[in-house]
């Protein structure tokens, strides 16, 4: 069943079905107006609440990965919380170009979260992921690589769109814990845009 939204931009994004190449094209078209459309037009606060959350869990000298960073909204929020070393990655080179202009990242690179990431195991002290676990983007298995690149004891804070939550996320987290890879610290309702999301906090084992 197709995802629905009152916003025509989200309607298109939520109903992509052509895989990574279609996603890249969609975000190429959206990159320049993304911040205005989401923050101003939709009241998008997920980057803010995610940065608030991670700031309570780890010191500001931590090395953080912003997975699916888009135009860098979360990176800016992390910088405002005092984090100095943040790397970002995203599927869309055009979104990364906008993120680069913000000056909040140490480095930015193109990655596909539906595939193995190029980062070494245990590279980051923490990972944030905002707005990527949603319709037609990345499913629960995307957490596997985020766990792999996070050092033991490090937190992962991610938003999961409320409408895809029932697509196997809780079962996947249970499997991660069963395999001794990560455990759920907290799952809470959090503001997103136009609705709420699940904010998941994992601890890597």
C-alpha positions in Angstrom: 0.0 0.0 0.0 1.4 3.4 -0.9 2.3 5.8 1.8 0.2 8.9 2.1 1.0 12.4 3.2 -0.8 15.8 3.1 2.5 17.3 1.7 3.1 16.7 -2.1 6.9 16.6 -1.7 6.7 13.9 1.0 4.1 12.1 -1.1 6.7 11.7 -3.8 9.6 10.8 -1.4 7.5 8.3 0.5 6.5 6.4 -2.6 9.8 6.0 -4.4 10.1 2.4 -5.6 13.0 2.4 -8.1 15.8 1.9 -5.6 18.9 4.0 -4.9 19.1 5.6 -8.3 15.5 6.9 -8.1 16.2 8.2 -4.6 19.3 10.0 -5.8 17.3 11.7 -8.6 14.5 12.7 -6.2 16.9 14.3 -3.7 18.8 16.0 -6.5 15.6 17.8 -7.4 14.9 18.6 -3.7 18.4 19.5 -2.4 18.3 23.2 -2.8 14.9 23.7 -1.2 15.0 20.9 1.3 15.8 23.0 4.4 13.2 25.6 3.7 10.5 22.9 2.8 11.1 20.8 5.8 12.1 23.1 8.7 10.0 26.1 7.7 7.3 24.4 5.8 6.8 21.3 7.9 8.1 22.2 11.3 10.9 19.5 11.0 12.4 19.2 14.4 13.9 15.7 14.4 17.5 16.9 13.9 17.1 19.1 17.0 15.6 16.5 19.3 18.2 13.9 18.1 21.1 16.2 18.9 19.6 17.0 22.2 19.4 13.3 23.0 22.9 12.3 22.0 24.3 15.3 23.9 23.0 13.7 27.1 24.7 10.4 26.3 28.3 11.3 25.2 30.9 13.9 25.7 31.5 16.6 23.2 35.0 15.3 22.3 33.3 12.2 20.8 33.8 11.4 17.1 30.3 11.1 15.6 28.9 9.7 12.4 25.7 11.4 11.0 24.3 8.6 8.9 22.0 9.8 6.1 22.9 13.3 6.9 21.2 14.9 4.0 21.7 18.7 3.9 23.4 18.7 7.3 20.6 19.8 9.6 21.6 17.4 12.3 25.3 18.3 11.9 24.5 22.0 12.6 22.5 21.0 15.7 25.4 18.8 16.9 27.8 21.7 16.4 25.6 23.9 18.4 25.8 21.4 21.2 29.5 21.6 21.2 30.5 18.5 19.1 33.7 19.3 17.1 34.2 16.1 15.1 31.3 14.9 13.0 31.4 13.0 9.8 28.5 12.8 7.5 27.3 10.4 4.8 24.4 10.2 2.5 23.2 8.6 -0.7 22.7 11.9 -2.5 25.8 13.9 -3.6 23.6 16.9 -4.2 22.4 16.9 -0.6 26.0 16.5 0.6 26.9 19.6 -1.5 24.4 21.6 0.6 25.7 20.0 3.8 29.2 20.9 2.9 28.3 24.6 2.8 27.2 24.5 6.4 30.8 23.8 7.6 29.6 21.5 10.4 31.4 18.3 9.3 35.0 17.0 9.3 34.3 15.0 6.2 31.4 14.0 4.0 31.0 11.1 1.6 28.5 9.2 -0.4 27.3 5.9 1.0 24.3 3.6 0.4 22.8 2.5 3.7 21.2 -0.5 2.1 24.7 -1.9 1.5 27.8 -2.4 3.6 29.4 0.9 4.5 33.0 1.7 3.6 34.0 2.6 7.2 36.2 0.4 9.3 34.6 -1.5 12.2 34.6 0.4 15.5 35.4 3.8 13.9 32.9 6.0 15.8 32.1 6.8 19.4 28.5 7.4 18.5 26.1 7.5 15.5 23.0 9.6 14.8 20.6 8.9 12.0 17.7 11.3 11.4 14.9 10.8 8.9 16.4 7.9 7.0 14.5 5.0 8.5 11.3 5.9 6.7 9.1 5.0 3.7 11.1 3.7 0.6 14.5 4.4 2.1 16.3 2.2 4.6 14.7 -0.8 6.5 15.6 -2.3 9.9 18.7 -4.1 8.5 20.3 -0.7 8.0 21.0 -0.7 11.7 23.5 -3.6 11.3 26.1 -1.4 9.7 25.6 1.4 12.1 26.2 -1.0 15.0 29.4 -2.3 13.2 31.0 1.1 12.8 30.2 2.1 16.4 32.7 1.3 19.2 31.5 -1.0 22.0 29.7 1.1 24.6 28.8 3.8 22.2 25.2 5.0 21.6 23.2 5.0 18.4 20.3 7.5 18.3 18.0 7.2 15.4 14.5 8.3 14.4 12.1 5.7 12.8 9.0 7.1 11.0 6.0 6.0 13.0 4.3 4.6 9.8 7.1 2.1 9.1 7.7 1.1 12.8 5.6 -2.1 12.3 7.8 -3.3 9.5 10.0 -5.4 11.7 12.0 -2.9 13.8 11.3 -4.4 17.2 12.1 -7.9 16.0 15.3 -6.7 14.5 16.4 -5.0 17.6 15.7 -8.2 19.6 17.9 -10.1 17.1 20.7 -7.7 17.6 20.5 -8.2 21.3 20.3 -12.0 20.9 23.4 -11.9 18.8 25.3 -9.8 21.4 25.7 -6.9 19.1 23.6 -4.1 20.6 20.8 -3.6 23.1 17.9 -1.2 23.2 18.3 1.5 25.9 15.2 3.4 25.2 12.4 3.7 22.6 10.3 6.9 23.0 7.9 9.0 21.1 9.5 12.2 19.7 8.4 15.1 17.5 9.3 14.7 13.9 7.4 16.9 11.4 3.6 16.9 10.9 3.6 13.8 13.2 5.7 11.9 15.7 8.4 9.3 15.3 10.0 6.6 17.3 13.3 7.7 18.7 15.5 4.7 19.3 18.6 4.6 21.5 20.8 1.6 21.2 24.0 0.8 23.1 26.6 -1.2 21.1 27.9 -4.3 22.9 
